[in-house]
Structures are given as structure tokens and as C-alpha cells.
Amino acid sequence: MSAIETLPPDQRAVLQLILKQGRGYADLSGLLRIDEAAVRARAHAGLEALAPAGAGAALSDERRAQIGDWLLGQQDDDARAETLQHLSDSRAARRFARALHEQLAPFASGALPELPAAARNGAAPPPAEPKQDAPPPPPPPRPAPAPSRRAPEPRRSSKLGGALLIAGVAVLIVVVLVILINGGGDDDEPTTSTPTAAQTQATRTTAGRGAATDDTTILQQVNLRAPGGGETPIGIAFILLRDERPVVAVQVEGIPANGADDVYATWLRNADTGSARFLGYFPGQVGRDQRFTVSAPLPRDTAQFNQIVISQESIDAREAPARPASIVLQGTIRVNRTG
């Protein structure tokens, strides 16, 4: 397991969104519905955990935070110039920045800032002056632009930690916020008025009617894979807590488009006993994009189950199914919930 994957989910999600998508603190503040200072604090806490023990011991908290902002591309021109000057002057600062650079580079979709060289005698070397009797040298060739932080390089779909599923973190949080704002379900039990598969296929989800004010906490990430293996379809699920209400949010890609007679559903399942709890159908038709995002409140007896399952069900069913008909994706959850 890589170091970044050992971070708490909220810190890991913020760092991954910045590194994979080039998001800014202010951007994530609006996306996650938390203060910009809280976004920055989560990013810095993750960086402190990633840095080797003692790497920044000689630096103040403010200096380490300054270097962290620089590495994550979160500074304006003036702040960036100040940071570069400090890195050039301070061996301890360069050592701390280099240690973090090595940890973050494998997860960045683009190039991280390059460390400046050490200053000579405590000051940056002055530029060379052209000779008076010689024409000025031609300007140096422009370096090739670094890969864009906002255009991630293609990655194999089988790498569930890749750009596709990292982007899903933000999407899923927003979806869950909208559903909870609009009164989407009880935290004790799923709605007792379960629509039929046919009714669900005719329903489209509406969103955007409100704004969240409280934090959403990511408790757990679950990678979803096909039971028989293979690179597609793939999925990711998040167990989230909002206002003490547990919710599961799922994003799936590469899944076959629905036919005229089928619909996708989400379940909790116990792989040992075969018992299952139906959470709901996907409220729409999966088309040529072969993707969907869905969420549902978790019941109180979630601890009885150890899997999240996506199944393919018949559209002709007139009541909620008791067991998954055809499992398309599944993933293991770790639940510690009682009561």
C-alpha cells in the first residue's frame, strides 16, 4: 500500500483531487461545501503525515505550510517567488520539499514544481552580463510546457485509484449532498415505498435545489470489481456520514448499456450467508456512456453485510427483489456499526 493510501479519507480525497485534477483550495471549498481554510488544513495535515519523520523539524509550521502550498500549486506569483527564494536559501527547506516531492510525484497527473538550486553564499547568483563588444546572446529556447495539471494522462481503467475514480470522489459527494438536502431517505431504514423496476426506469433524478452547510465525512472507500475479473466494468463506492446519517454512494463506469428489459440495482450482501438487502434501482437508463452514479441511505443493520453489490435485474419485476439476480460488480466493506 502506498503512503498516500494510508491517509485518513478526507485528507486523501483533498490531496488526490488537487494532484489529479489540479483543483484549487477555493474550488474544493465550493465543491465540498466546507471553508477554504478547512480544505487547506486537510491538505496540510496529509502532507505532514506523508513527510518522513524529522524532515521538517528545523522549519516553523508556517514555513512547512508555505512549501506545501507551493508544491500543490496553490500560490500566487508573489507568494511563489517568496517560497522559491526561501528554498534557494535554506537547506532544511529544500530537504523538506524534496521529501514531499518524492511522495507526491507518483500521484500527480502533471509535473510538480522543480526545486531551485542552492543560492551561492546565501544569495541567488546574479545573471551574467554580455560583453560590451559582442552582440547580446540570443534568447534561450522556450522550454516545452509541463503537462497540464488539469488534463490527466490516460490511465488503465483497471487502476481503481486512477484519475477516473478520483474524479468520482467529488461527483459522489455532490450527489449525496443534493439527495440529502432534498429529503432523500431515512437513516434508519430505506424507504418502505420501493418503486418497481419499471417505474424506476421512467424516473430521472433532479438536482441542484439547495446548498449544503455541514461537513460530509468520507468513512470508507470500496473498490468494485466484476466477480469474474477483467478490466471493465469498474466501480467505486464511498461510505459517507452527513449529519450523523450514513450513506453509500456509488459510481460505475464501463458497464453495459441497459436493454429494453433490464435495470441496475444496488445491494448490501453477506457473502458468507447469501443474505442481501435491496437498496434501490438506478433511477435512469444507462446509455452509451456506460456509466452511472447513485446513492442510498444505509440501514441500521448494515453490520450484518460485508459486500456492496451492483446487479442487473428484470424490468418486469413488480416488487423489490429479495436477492440479486445477476451480480455485475461487488466489493468488500468493513462496517463497525451497532444499534
Protein Blocks (a to p, Z undefined) as FASTA:
>chain_A
ZZklmpcfklmmmmmmmmmnopafklmmmmnopafklmmmmmmmmmmmmpcghklmmpcf
klmmmmmmmmnopacfklmmmmmmmmmmpmklmmmmmmmmmmmmmmpcbdcdddddddee
hiacddddddfkbccddddddddddddfklccdddfklmkbmklmmmmmmmmmmmmmmmm
nopacfkbccfbdcdfklmmmpccdehiacdfbdcddfbdcddddfkgpjbdcddddddd
eehiacdddddehiacddfkbccddddddfknopacdfbdcebdddfkopacddddddfk
lmmpcbdcdddddfkbcbdcfbdfbdfbdcddddddeZZ
